[in-house]
Amino acid sequence: MMYLLGKASLVMMASLLLPLAYCFYEGSPDGMVFLFVFLLMAASTAALHVEGKVNKRHLSIKDGVQFLLLFWWWLAFFGMLPFLGSGQLSLMAAIFEAVSALTTTGVTLLPVDAPFSMWLWRSVLAWLGGMAFLVMLVTILPHVNGCFGLTLAFRRGMSFSSMLKPMEHTSLQMIGVYSGLTLFSWLLYVLAGLPLMEALMASMLTVSTTGGKDAFDWFGVDGNPLPECAAAFTMLLVCGNILRYWRTFRRRDFRDYYGNYEIRIFLAMVLFFGGFMTWNLWYHGIYDFFSSLLHSFFHVLSFASTTGFATSQVGQWPDTTLFFLFLLAFVGGCMGSPTGGIKVIRFVVLFKLMGLEVRRTLHPHMVAHVIVGQNSVSQKIVERILSFFFLYVAAFFLFVLVLCLSGISMSEAVGMAIAGFTSLGTSLGLAGKTSFTEMPDIIKVMGCLFMVFARMEIFAVLLLIQLSFGEIRKRW
């Protein structure tokens, strides 16, 4: 545990260098806050490195589940210190801000006039959170719960192991692809006309699918459509299966990627929803046809990627359009992407299973399997996807119930729950609630818990509870 936490702390300590360098270059007083946090992290990393030198080379399921929970709160503790030290946020608000950024939710409590260094640190935290999720997705989550369909989305070329050495090799591959996408997005934003630092922030928020509402007007300024084009293209790339990018680039065979069944379904989904929303906005006279086309496809990609960027007052659109945007957020992108939601491949399996059960009712003696593309889905994977869907929906309604107990309306509670579970912060505004700021601290605590649980793929939380009760019964 200490060995893995030491590795994570080292990466986070390196990320502190960016806001630290910016503060000292600009002469910002927040530089001393970042310097203190950097020194504290350096001491913690050194202690973890020394204590974790001698460790098991194999990660058990129990170790993996415990590390998943400890990992997010460890990063959240150090991530909230700059917000707290700067005086911009209270203790509870700083913790919520750090958890929201690390889980790429995008809900922010920072005031609009907060220093640029705080917005930069929030972007760095969000980028780290997106990278951490992808690294967990290819290392620990397959060992703990099979990721409920990850092996279906990437059958060959990616070996999952509970041994530390293969985990490190796979992690480096994932970090390399993720960093490459960030640099490419940064270049697109710079070419689109954004200043260097703001382009870097925009690329980190887009690639990590954090997005959301912030203090910067990057889109729709002076009639320049290039930033929107850069964001839309980046969101399209991020929605894909990033696990396959490494193999695609290594083989120089792009047909292998876009010939994937899940990718084709996702692109068809984008075309269908984008076309319908274009017609709907144009029919209701909200925009002309060309503007309806641009706004529709931008927001389809924004909500499908759970980034939440907006170029207009989406809350004033027709209710049918808003409903489809909510559906896109629940679906999310492809398996192996940093997006939130349930993921496309899981819905494909669920719909195919539904059709199969209808045919079995008509032909009781029929022997058939769920087929995705050219691959037969094993019964074990189907059962795991069904379990995940049930747990996801049950946890979602539990969060809605908890939020309703605080006195807010049902629509506001649903909007907040969608924001926490799909990592789509923009859904707050669509449901009539713009911020968690005025909510009591206990609701912020519950929000932090549910955001982390959703990022842990829920099932790992149940495993942790089961293991904890097992230990209690054994000692009793």
Contacts in CASP RR format, 6 or more apart in sequence:
PFRMAT RR
TARGET T0000
AUTHOR 0000-0000-0000
METHOD contacts of the structure
MODEL  1
MMYLLGKASLVMMASLLLPLAYCFYEGSPDGMVFLFVFLLMAASTAALHV
EGKVNKRHLSIKDGVQFLLLFWWWLAFFGMLPFLGSGQLSLMAAIFEAVS
ALTTTGVTLLPVDAPFSMWLWRSVLAWLGGMAFLVMLVTILPHVNGCFGL
TLAFRRGMSFSSMLKPMEHTSLQMIGVYSGLTLFSWLLYVLAGLPLMEAL
MASMLTVSTTGGKDAFDWFGVDGNPLPECAAAFTMLLVCGNILRYWRTFR
RRDFRDYYGNYEIRIFLAMVLFFGGFMTWNLWYHGIYDFFSSLLHSFFHV
LSFASTTGFATSQVGQWPDTTLFFLFLLAFVGGCMGSPTGGIKVIRFVVL
FKLMGLEVRRTLHPHMVAHVIVGQNSVSQKIVERILSFFFLYVAAFFLFV
LVLCLSGISMSEAVGMAIAGFTSLGTSLGLAGKTSFTEMPDIIKVMGCLF
MVFARMEIFAVLLLIQLSFGEIRKRW
1 63 0 8 1.000
1 66 0 8 1.000
1 67 0 8 1.000
1 70 0 8 1.000
2 48 0 8 1.000
2 51 0 8 1.000
2 52 0 8 1.000
2 55 0 8 1.000
3 48 0 8 1.000
3 52 0 8 1.000
3 53 0 8 1.000
3 55 0 8 1.000
3 164 0 8 1.000
4 67 0 8 1.000
4 71 0 8 1.000
5 48 0 8 1.000
5 67 0 8 1.000
5 70 0 8 1.000
5 71 0 8 1.000
5 74 0 8 1.000
6 44 0 8 1.000
6 45 0 8 1.000
6 48 0 8 1.000
6 49 0 8 1.000
6 52 0 8 1.000
8 71 0 8 1.000
8 74 0 8 1.000
8 75 0 8 1.000
8 132 0 8 1.000
9 41 0 8 1.000
9 44 0 8 1.000
9 45 0 8 1.000
9 48 0 8 1.000
9 74 0 8 1.000
9 78 0 8 1.000
10 45 0 8 1.000
10 49 0 8 1.000
11 128 0 8 1.000
12 41 0 8 1.000
12 75 0 8 1.000
12 78 0 8 1.000
12 79 0 8 1.000
12 128 0 8 1.000
13 38 0 8 1.000
13 41 0 8 1.000
13 42 0 8 1.000
13 45 0 8 1.000
15 124 0 8 1.000
15 127 0 8 1.000
15 128 0 8 1.000
16 34 0 8 1.000
16 37 0 8 1.000
16 38 0 8 1.000
16 41 0 8 1.000
16 124 0 8 1.000
17 38 0 8 1.000
18 120 0 8 1.000
18 124 0 8 1.000
19 30 0 8 1.000
19 31 0 8 1.000
19 34 0 8 1.000
19 82 0 8 1.000
19 117 0 8 1.000
19 120 0 8 1.000
19 121 0 8 1.000
19 124 0 8 1.000
20 31 0 8 1.000
20 34 0 8 1.000
20 35 0 8 1.000
20 38 0 8 1.000
22 28 0 8 1.000
22 116 0 8 1.000
22 117 0 8 1.000
22 120 0 8 1.000
22 197 0 8 1.000
23 29 0 8 1.000
23 30 0 8 1.000
23 31 0 8 1.000
23 34 0 8 1.000
23 117 0 8 1.000
24 31 0 8 1.000
26 116 0 8 1.000
26 117 0 8 1.000
28 115 0 8 1.000
28 117 0 8 1.000
30 82 0 8 1.000
30 86 0 8 1.000
30 115 0 8 1.000
30 117 0 8 1.000
30 118 0 8 1.000
31 117 0 8 1.000
33 81 0 8 1.000
33 82 0 8 1.000
33 85 0 8 1.000
33 86 0 8 1.000
34 82 0 8 1.000
34 117 0 8 1.000
34 121 0 8 1.000
36 81 0 8 1.000
37 78 0 8 1.000
37 79 0 8 1.000
37 81 0 8 1.000
37 82 0 8 1.000
40 78 0 8 1.000
40 81 0 8 1.000
41 78 0 8 1.000
44 78 0 8 1.000
55 164 0 8 1.000
56 63 0 8 1.000
57 163 0 8 1.000
57 164 0 8 1.000
57 165 0 8 1.000
58 162 0 8 1.000
58 163 0 8 1.000
58 164 0 8 1.000
59 67 0 8 1.000
59 140 0 8 1.000
59 143 0 8 1.000
59 162 0 8 1.000
59 163 0 8 1.000
59 164 0 8 1.000
59 167 0 8 1.000
60 162 0 8 1.000
61 143 0 8 1.000
61 144 0 8 1.000
61 463 0 8 1.000
62 467 0 8 1.000
64 140 0 8 1.000
64 143 0 8 1.000
64 144 0 8 1.000
65 144 0 8 1.000
65 460 0 8 1.000
65 463 0 8 1.000
65 464 0 8 1.000
65 467 0 8 1.000
66 464 0 8 1.000
67 140 0 8 1.000
68 136 0 8 1.000
68 140 0 8 1.000
68 141 0 8 1.000
68 144 0 8 1.000
68 456 0 8 1.000
68 460 0 8 1.000
68 464 0 8 1.000
69 452 0 8 1.000
69 456 0 8 1.000
69 460 0 8 1.000
69 461 0 8 1.000
69 464 0 8 1.000
71 132 0 8 1.000
71 136 0 8 1.000
72 99 0 8 1.000
72 102 0 8 1.000
72 103 0 8 1.000
72 132 0 8 1.000
72 452 0 8 1.000
72 455 0 8 1.000
72 456 0 8 1.000
73 452 0 8 1.000
75 98 0 8 1.000
75 102 0 8 1.000
75 128 0 8 1.000
75 129 0 8 1.000
75 132 0 8 1.000
76 95 0 8 1.000
76 98 0 8 1.000
76 99 0 8 1.000
76 102 0 8 1.000
76 448 0 8 1.000
77 98 0 8 1.000
79 98 0 8 1.000
79 101 0 8 1.000
79 102 0 8 1.000
79 121 0 8 1.000
79 125 0 8 1.000
80 91 0 8 1.000
80 94 0 8 1.000
80 95 0 8 1.000
80 97 0 8 1.000
80 98 0 8 1.000
81 94 0 8 1.000
82 118 0 8 1.000
82 121 0 8 1.000
83 89 0 8 1.000
83 93 0 8 1.000
83 94 0 8 1.000
83 97 0 8 1.000
83 98 0 8 1.000
83 110 0 8 1.000
83 118 0 8 1.000
83 121 0 8 1.000
84 90 0 8 1.000
84 91 0 8 1.000
84 94 0 8 1.000
86 115 0 8 1.000
86 117 0 8 1.000
86 118 0 8 1.000
88 110 0 8 1.000
88 111 0 8 1.000
88 114 0 8 1.000
88 115 0 8 1.000
88 118 0 8 1.000
89 97 0 8 1.000
89 109 0 8 1.000
89 110 0 8 1.000
92 441 0 8 1.000
92 444 0 8 1.000
92 445 0 8 1.000
93 109 0 8 1.000
93 437 0 8 1.000
93 444 0 8 1.000
95 444 0 8 1.000
95 448 0 8 1.000
96 107 0 8 1.000
96 109 0 8 1.000
96 436 0 8 1.000
96 444 0 8 1.000
96 447 0 8 1.000
96 448 0 8 1.000
97 108 0 8 1.000
97 109 0 8 1.000
97 110 0 8 1.000
97 122 0 8 1.000
98 125 0 8 1.000
99 105 0 8 1.000
99 447 0 8 1.000
99 448 0 8 1.000
99 451 0 8 1.000
99 452 0 8 1.000
100 106 0 8 1.000
100 107 0 8 1.000
100 108 0 8 1.000
100 109 0 8 1.000
100 451 0 8 1.000
101 108 0 8 1.000
101 122 0 8 1.000
101 125 0 8 1.000
101 126 0 8 1.000
101 129 0 8 1.000
101 210 0 8 1.000
102 125 0 8 1.000
102 126 0 8 1.000
102 128 0 8 1.000
102 129 0 8 1.000
102 132 0 8 1.000
103 129 0 8 1.000
103 420 0 8 1.000
103 423 0 8 1.000
103 451 0 8 1.000
103 452 0 8 1.000
103 454 0 8 1.000
103 455 0 8 1.000
104 126 0 8 1.000
104 129 0 8 1.000
104 130 0 8 1.000
104 133 0 8 1.000
104 208 0 8 1.000
104 209 0 8 1.000
104 210 0 8 1.000
104 306 0 8 1.000
104 338 0 8 1.000
104 340 0 8 1.000
104 423 0 8 1.000
104 455 0 8 1.000
105 210 0 8 1.000
105 419 0 8 1.000
105 420 0 8 1.000
105 423 0 8 1.000
105 424 0 8 1.000
105 425 0 8 1.000
105 451 0 8 1.000
106 126 0 8 1.000
106 210 0 8 1.000
106 211 0 8 1.000
106 212 0 8 1.000
106 308 0 8 1.000
106 419 0 8 1.000
106 423 0 8 1.000
106 425 0 8 1.000
107 419 0 8 1.000
107 420 0 8 1.000
107 425 0 8 1.000
107 428 0 8 1.000
107 435 0 8 1.000
107 436 0 8 1.000
108 122 0 8 1.000
108 212 0 8 1.000
108 213 0 8 1.000
108 214 0 8 1.000
109 435 0 8 1.000
109 436 0 8 1.000
109 437 0 8 1.000
110 118 0 8 1.000
110 119 0 8 1.000
110 122 0 8 1.000
110 215 0 8 1.000
112 215 0 8 1.000
113 215 0 8 1.000
114 215 0 8 1.000
116 197 0 8 1.000
119 201 0 8 1.000
119 214 0 8 1.000
119 215 0 8 1.000
119 216 0 8 1.000
120 197 0 8 1.000
120 201 0 8 1.000
123 200 0 8 1.000
123 201 0 8 1.000
123 204 0 8 1.000
123 205 0 8 1.000
123 210 0 8 1.000
124 204 0 8 1.000
126 204 0 8 1.000
126 205 0 8 1.000
126 208 0 8 1.000
126 210 0 8 1.000
126 211 0 8 1.000
127 182 0 8 1.000
127 204 0 8 1.000
127 205 0 8 1.000
127 207 0 8 1.000
127 208 0 8 1.000
127 210 0 8 1.000
129 208 0 8 1.000
130 178 0 8 1.000
130 208 0 8 1.000
130 209 0 8 1.000
130 210 0 8 1.000
130 338 0 8 1.000
131 174 0 8 1.000
131 175 0 8 1.000
131 178 0 8 1.000
131 208 0 8 1.000
131 338 0 8 1.000
133 338 0 8 1.000
133 455 0 8 1.000
134 174 0 8 1.000
134 178 0 8 1.000
134 242 0 8 1.000
134 336 0 8 1.000
134 338 0 8 1.000
135 171 0 8 1.000
135 174 0 8 1.000
135 175 0 8 1.000
137 147 0 8 1.000
137 150 0 8 1.000
137 174 0 8 1.000
137 243 0 8 1.000
137 336 0 8 1.000
138 158 0 8 1.000
138 160 0 8 1.000
138 170 0 8 1.000
138 171 0 8 1.000
138 173 0 8 1.000
138 174 0 8 1.000
138 243 0 8 1.000
139 160 0 8 1.000
139 167 0 8 1.000
139 170 0 8 1.000
139 171 0 8 1.000
140 167 0 8 1.000
141 147 0 8 1.000
141 150 0 8 1.000
141 457 0 8 1.000
141 460 0 8 1.000
142 150 0 8 1.000
142 151 0 8 1.000
142 160 0 8 1.000
143 160 0 8 1.000
143 161 0 8 1.000
143 162 0 8 1.000
144 459 0 8 1.000
144 460 0 8 1.000
144 463 0 8 1.000
145 384 0 8 1.000
145 457 0 8 1.000
145 459 0 8 1.000
145 460 0 8 1.000
145 463 0 8 1.000
146 160 0 8 1.000
146 384 0 8 1.000
147 335 0 8 1.000
147 457 0 8 1.000
148 346 0 8 1.000
148 381 0 8 1.000
148 384 0 8 1.000
148 385 0 8 1.000
148 387 0 8 1.000
148 388 0 8 1.000
148 457 0 8 1.000
148 459 0 8 1.000
149 335 0 8 1.000
149 345 0 8 1.000
149 346 0 8 1.000
149 349 0 8 1.000
149 381 0 8 1.000
149 384 0 8 1.000
149 385 0 8 1.000
150 243 0 8 1.000
150 335 0 8 1.000
150 336 0 8 1.000
151 160 0 8 1.000
151 381 0 8 1.000
152 335 0 8 1.000
152 345 0 8 1.000
152 349 0 8 1.000
152 372 0 8 1.000
152 375 0 8 1.000
152 377 0 8 1.000
152 381 0 8 1.000
153 241 0 8 1.000
153 243 0 8 1.000
153 262 0 8 1.000
153 334 0 8 1.000
153 335 0 8 1.000
153 336 0 8 1.000
153 345 0 8 1.000
154 241 0 8 1.000
154 243 0 8 1.000
154 244 0 8 1.000
154 335 0 8 1.000
154 336 0 8 1.000
155 375 0 8 1.000
157 247 0 8 1.000
158 170 0 8 1.000
158 243 0 8 1.000
158 247 0 8 1.000
159 166 0 8 1.000
159 170 0 8 1.000
160 170 0 8 1.000
161 167 0 8 1.000
173 246 0 8 1.000
174 242 0 8 1.000
174 243 0 8 1.000
174 246 0 8 1.000
177 242 0 8 1.000
177 245 0 8 1.000
177 246 0 8 1.000
177 249 0 8 1.000
178 207 0 8 1.000
178 242 0 8 1.000
178 338 0 8 1.000
181 207 0 8 1.000
181 234 0 8 1.000
181 237 0 8 1.000
181 238 0 8 1.000
181 242 0 8 1.000
181 245 0 8 1.000
182 203 0 8 1.000
182 204 0 8 1.000
182 207 0 8 1.000
183 203 0 8 1.000
184 234 0 8 1.000
184 237 0 8 1.000
185 202 0 8 1.000
185 203 0 8 1.000
185 206 0 8 1.000
185 207 0 8 1.000
185 230 0 8 1.000
185 234 0 8 1.000
186 199 0 8 1.000
186 200 0 8 1.000
186 203 0 8 1.000
188 203 0 8 1.000
188 230 0 8 1.000
188 233 0 8 1.000
188 234 0 8 1.000
189 198 0 8 1.000
189 199 0 8 1.000
189 200 0 8 1.000
189 202 0 8 1.000
189 203 0 8 1.000
189 218 0 8 1.000
189 227 0 8 1.000
189 230 0 8 1.000
189 231 0 8 1.000
190 196 0 8 1.000
190 199 0 8 1.000
191 226 0 8 1.000
191 230 0 8 1.000
192 199 0 8 1.000
192 224 0 8 1.000
192 226 0 8 1.000
192 227 0 8 1.000
192 229 0 8 1.000
192 230 0 8 1.000
193 199 0 8 1.000
193 224 0 8 1.000
193 226 0 8 1.000
193 227 0 8 1.000
194 202 0 8 1.000
194 218 0 8 1.000
194 227 0 8 1.000
198 216 0 8 1.000
198 218 0 8 1.000
201 216 0 8 1.000
202 216 0 8 1.000
202 218 0 8 1.000
202 227 0 8 1.000
202 230 0 8 1.000
202 231 0 8 1.000
203 234 0 8 1.000
204 210 0 8 1.000
205 211 0 8 1.000
205 212 0 8 1.000
205 214 0 8 1.000
205 307 0 8 1.000
206 231 0 8 1.000
206 234 0 8 1.000
206 235 0 8 1.000
206 238 0 8 1.000
206 307 0 8 1.000
206 309 0 8 1.000
207 234 0 8 1.000
207 238 0 8 1.000
207 338 0 8 1.000
208 338 0 8 1.000
209 235 0 8 1.000
209 238 0 8 1.000
209 305 0 8 1.000
209 306 0 8 1.000
209 307 0 8 1.000
209 337 0 8 1.000
209 338 0 8 1.000
209 339 0 8 1.000
209 340 0 8 1.000
209 423 0 8 1.000
210 307 0 8 1.000
210 423 0 8 1.000
211 307 0 8 1.000
211 308 0 8 1.000
211 309 0 8 1.000
211 425 0 8 1.000
212 307 0 8 1.000
212 308 0 8 1.000
212 309 0 8 1.000
212 310 0 8 1.000
212 425 0 8 1.000
212 426 0 8 1.000
213 310 0 8 1.000
213 425 0 8 1.000
213 426 0 8 1.000
218 227 0 8 1.000
218 231 0 8 1.000
219 227 0 8 1.000
219 228 0 8 1.000
219 231 0 8 1.000
219 309 0 8 1.000
219 310 0 8 1.000
219 311 0 8 1.000
220 227 0 8 1.000
220 228 0 8 1.000
220 311 0 8 1.000
221 227 0 8 1.000
225 294 0 8 1.000
228 294 0 8 1.000
228 298 0 8 1.000
228 311 0 8 1.000
231 298 0 8 1.000
231 302 0 8 1.000
231 307 0 8 1.000
231 309 0 8 1.000
232 297 0 8 1.000
232 298 0 8 1.000
232 301 0 8 1.000
232 302 0 8 1.000
235 301 0 8 1.000
235 302 0 8 1.000
235 304 0 8 1.000
235 305 0 8 1.000
235 307 0 8 1.000
235 309 0 8 1.000
236 270 0 8 1.000
236 301 0 8 1.000
238 305 0 8 1.000
238 307 0 8 1.000
238 337 0 8 1.000
238 338 0 8 1.000
238 339 0 8 1.000
239 266 0 8 1.000
239 301 0 8 1.000
239 304 0 8 1.000
239 305 0 8 1.000
239 332 0 8 1.000
239 333 0 8 1.000
239 334 0 8 1.000
239 337 0 8 1.000
239 339 0 8 1.000
240 263 0 8 1.000
240 266 0 8 1.000
240 333 0 8 1.000
240 334 0 8 1.000
240 336 0 8 1.000
240 337 0 8 1.000
241 257 0 8 1.000
241 260 0 8 1.000
241 262 0 8 1.000
241 263 0 8 1.000
241 334 0 8 1.000
241 335 0 8 1.000
241 336 0 8 1.000
241 337 0 8 1.000
242 336 0 8 1.000
242 337 0 8 1.000
242 338 0 8 1.000
243 335 0 8 1.000
243 336 0 8 1.000
244 256 0 8 1.000
244 257 0 8 1.000
244 260 0 8 1.000
245 257 0 8 1.000
247 256 0 8 1.000
248 254 0 8 1.000
248 256 0 8 1.000
248 257 0 8 1.000
257 263 0 8 1.000
258 264 0 8 1.000
261 348 0 8 1.000
261 372 0 8 1.000
261 373 0 8 1.000
261 374 0 8 1.000
262 334 0 8 1.000
262 335 0 8 1.000
262 344 0 8 1.000
262 345 0 8 1.000
262 348 0 8 1.000
262 372 0 8 1.000
263 334 0 8 1.000
265 344 0 8 1.000
265 348 0 8 1.000
266 304 0 8 1.000
266 333 0 8 1.000
266 334 0 8 1.000
266 344 0 8 1.000
269 304 0 8 1.000
269 328 0 8 1.000
269 331 0 8 1.000
269 344 0 8 1.000
270 297 0 8 1.000
270 300 0 8 1.000
270 301 0 8 1.000
270 304 0 8 1.000
273 300 0 8 1.000
273 304 0 8 1.000
273 324 0 8 1.000
273 328 0 8 1.000
274 296 0 8 1.000
274 297 0 8 1.000
274 300 0 8 1.000
275 293 0 8 1.000
275 296 0 8 1.000
275 297 0 8 1.000
276 324 0 8 1.000
277 292 0 8 1.000
277 296 0 8 1.000
277 299 0 8 1.000
277 300 0 8 1.000
277 321 0 8 1.000
277 324 0 8 1.000
278 289 0 8 1.000
278 292 0 8 1.000
278 293 0 8 1.000
278 296 0 8 1.000
278 297 0 8 1.000
279 292 0 8 1.000
280 318 0 8 1.000
280 320 0 8 1.000
280 321 0 8 1.000
281 287 0 8 1.000
281 292 0 8 1.000
281 295 0 8 1.000
281 296 0 8 1.000
281 317 0 8 1.000
281 318 0 8 1.000
281 321 0 8 1.000
282 288 0 8 1.000
282 289 0 8 1.000
282 292 0 8 1.000
284 318 0 8 1.000
286 292 0 8 1.000
286 316 0 8 1.000
286 317 0 8 1.000
286 318 0 8 1.000
287 295 0 8 1.000
295 311 0 8 1.000
295 312 0 8 1.000
298 309 0 8 1.000
298 311 0 8 1.000
299 310 0 8 1.000
299 311 0 8 1.000
299 314 0 8 1.000
299 325 0 8 1.000
300 325 0 8 1.000
300 328 0 8 1.000
301 307 0 8 1.000
302 308 0 8 1.000
302 309 0 8 1.000
302 310 0 8 1.000
302 426 0 8 1.000
303 325 0 8 1.000
303 326 0 8 1.000
303 328 0 8 1.000
303 329 0 8 1.000
303 424 0 8 1.000
303 426 0 8 1.000
304 328 0 8 1.000
304 329 0 8 1.000
304 331 0 8 1.000
304 332 0 8 1.000
304 333 0 8 1.000
304 339 0 8 1.000
305 332 0 8 1.000
305 333 0 8 1.000
305 337 0 8 1.000
305 339 0 8 1.000
306 329 0 8 1.000
306 332 0 8 1.000
306 333 0 8 1.000
306 339 0 8 1.000
306 340 0 8 1.000
306 341 0 8 1.000
306 422 0 8 1.000
306 423 0 8 1.000
306 424 0 8 1.000
307 424 0 8 1.000
308 424 0 8 1.000
308 425 0 8 1.000
308 426 0 8 1.000
309 426 0 8 1.000
310 426 0 8 1.000
314 322 0 8 1.000
314 325 0 8 1.000
314 426 0 8 1.000
314 430 0 8 1.000
315 322 0 8 1.000
315 429 0 8 1.000
315 430 0 8 1.000
322 430 0 8 1.000
325 430 0 8 1.000
326 418 0 8 1.000
326 427 0 8 1.000
326 430 0 8 1.000
329 340 0 8 1.000
329 341 0 8 1.000
329 418 0 8 1.000
329 422 0 8 1.000
329 424 0 8 1.000
329 427 0 8 1.000
330 341 0 8 1.000
330 342 0 8 1.000
330 418 0 8 1.000
330 422 0 8 1.000
331 341 0 8 1.000
331 342 0 8 1.000
331 343 0 8 1.000
331 344 0 8 1.000
331 347 0 8 1.000
332 339 0 8 1.000
332 340 0 8 1.000
332 341 0 8 1.000
332 342 0 8 1.000
332 343 0 8 1.000
332 344 0 8 1.000
332 422 0 8 1.000
333 339 0 8 1.000
333 340 0 8 1.000
333 341 0 8 1.000
333 343 0 8 1.000
333 344 0 8 1.000
334 343 0 8 1.000
334 344 0 8 1.000
334 345 0 8 1.000
335 343 0 8 1.000
335 344 0 8 1.000
335 345 0 8 1.000
335 346 0 8 1.000
336 343 0 8 1.000
337 343 0 8 1.000
339 423 0 8 1.000
340 422 0 8 1.000
340 423 0 8 1.000
340 424 0 8 1.000
340 454 0 8 1.000
341 421 0 8 1.000
341 422 0 8 1.000
341 423 0 8 1.000
342 388 0 8 1.000
342 389 0 8 1.000
342 392 0 8 1.000
345 372 0 8 1.000
346 385 0 8 1.000
346 388 0 8 1.000
346 389 0 8 1.000
348 372 0 8 1.000
349 370 0 8 1.000
349 372 0 8 1.000
349 377 0 8 1.000
349 381 0 8 1.000
349 382 0 8 1.000
349 385 0 8 1.000
350 385 0 8 1.000
350 386 0 8 1.000
350 389 0 8 1.000
352 370 0 8 1.000
352 371 0 8 1.000
352 372 0 8 1.000
352 377 0 8 1.000
353 370 0 8 1.000
353 382 0 8 1.000
353 386 0 8 1.000
356 368 0 8 1.000
356 369 0 8 1.000
356 370 0 8 1.000
359 366 0 8 1.000
359 368 0 8 1.000
360 366 0 8 1.000
360 368 0 8 1.000
369 376 0 8 1.000
369 377 0 8 1.000
370 376 0 8 1.000
370 377 0 8 1.000
370 382 0 8 1.000
371 377 0 8 1.000
387 459 0 8 1.000
388 457 0 8 1.000
388 458 0 8 1.000
388 459 0 8 1.000
391 458 0 8 1.000
391 459 0 8 1.000
391 462 0 8 1.000
392 421 0 8 1.000
392 458 0 8 1.000
395 421 0 8 1.000
395 450 0 8 1.000
395 453 0 8 1.000
395 454 0 8 1.000
395 458 0 8 1.000
396 417 0 8 1.000
396 421 0 8 1.000
399 416 0 8 1.000
399 417 0 8 1.000
399 420 0 8 1.000
399 421 0 8 1.000
399 446 0 8 1.000
399 447 0 8 1.000
399 450 0 8 1.000
400 410 0 8 1.000
400 413 0 8 1.000
400 414 0 8 1.000
400 417 0 8 1.000
402 443 0 8 1.000
402 446 0 8 1.000
403 412 0 8 1.000
403 413 0 8 1.000
403 416 0 8 1.000
403 417 0 8 1.000
403 443 0 8 1.000
403 446 0 8 1.000
404 410 0 8 1.000
404 413 0 8 1.000
406 439 0 8 1.000
406 440 0 8 1.000
406 442 0 8 1.000
406 443 0 8 1.000
408 416 0 8 1.000
408 433 0 8 1.000
408 439 0 8 1.000
411 431 0 8 1.000
411 432 0 8 1.000
412 431 0 8 1.000
412 432 0 8 1.000
412 433 0 8 1.000
414 431 0 8 1.000
415 427 0 8 1.000
415 428 0 8 1.000
415 429 0 8 1.000
415 430 0 8 1.000
415 431 0 8 1.000
415 432 0 8 1.000
415 433 0 8 1.000
416 427 0 8 1.000
416 428 0 8 1.000
416 431 0 8 1.000
416 433 0 8 1.000
416 436 0 8 1.000
417 450 0 8 1.000
418 424 0 8 1.000
418 427 0 8 1.000
418 431 0 8 1.000
419 425 0 8 1.000
419 426 0 8 1.000
419 427 0 8 1.000
419 428 0 8 1.000
420 447 0 8 1.000
420 450 0 8 1.000
420 451 0 8 1.000
420 454 0 8 1.000
421 450 0 8 1.000
421 454 0 8 1.000
422 454 0 8 1.000
423 451 0 8 1.000
423 454 0 8 1.000
423 455 0 8 1.000
428 434 0 8 1.000
428 435 0 8 1.000
428 436 0 8 1.000
436 443 0 8 1.000
436 444 0 8 1.000
436 447 0 8 1.000
453 461 0 8 1.000
END
